[in-house]
């Protein structure tokens, strides 16, 4: 049979080849797969090296420009190692603040009353019940008369702490986004209590004591600025707003002495809003942003888990910091460049500041750098908030000059030019860089800034029910300081 059919001799070989064909095909495919993987690994390594060199060049550029690169470069020695003990002569105001916060004595009922206090302009209570401004003021004064006398030590400690130049609370700066700042809430609470005491003093005719409490609030705000993080600046701006509102109430009630007006005028004029906000931008980059990138670089398999209530929010960062390392490096470069541009924007006057801040923000939104987009706040709103509060502070400064002028001349001037002729150096509107607007109203006066739209609306007050169609467009109100007496 084999001789008759010689082809059958090769049949076993054919069968064997047929059986081995899938294996051979797999082997040839695996070789191609292995070659493709080797190429990808080589490309990945080359891309990682190149982007790493690009990142190093960007960091060197910052270093040569004198920018802080670590927390030690940015923080003061006291912030790096705050004193844990002290005394009345402690060089660290935080020690005195801590004792002040502990000294506040409130019953549970008084605490509830405090939390539900309506503002002096409220139309409803915290529970939504209708209330007139007069009823709101009466409720506030009733609580003040009950609580403030028994907390004299608390207020004296606040005043003492505010006058100490250096202030550094214990903060774990090495914790990055895990750092806690519980003192900010207590500072805001202190400002509210001081404003309430100023309201009580104003009702009793103790105007200069009320001005002194406003001055204390402003000094506490300066201490809040010491921590180079954005939240510290926002808290400081909130405290400054509380002080201005308190001052508006006090100046409307009567005539403080020219000396008291001059002292607070000079204090307001010494407030620097620019340098602390620029330092904050550097702090956000060093303490928050760089921490995130350095943490992922050192612990790529840990990711950013533990920084959110839902750890799944950050699971993707593990792949981003490992397999996606080239893109991760480019992400950090984009973040550093963005922060450099934003820091420059914070130094500029309005409106250049907001345009310079918005441009990189919009550019970052359209990039694939998801981590940079995630860890950068909307800094343009911080610039606007700073300028709004600055406008209020300068308006208050002019109001103090007007009150001092009236005390010396017997009446308010017809124009701000008369104030300048009397020797007062008046600030300009931070939005337009031009003089403030002013007019006499009844027994008092109105001073106003145009606000961010830079359009004079004749001193119209803000209406909370009005919502403009777009940012700054149709803002038919100004930033006012009104004195009714």
Beta strands, then each sheet from edge to edge (+ up, - down):
strand 1: 437-441
strand 2: 444-449
strand 3: 479-483
sheet 1: 1+ 2- 3+
end
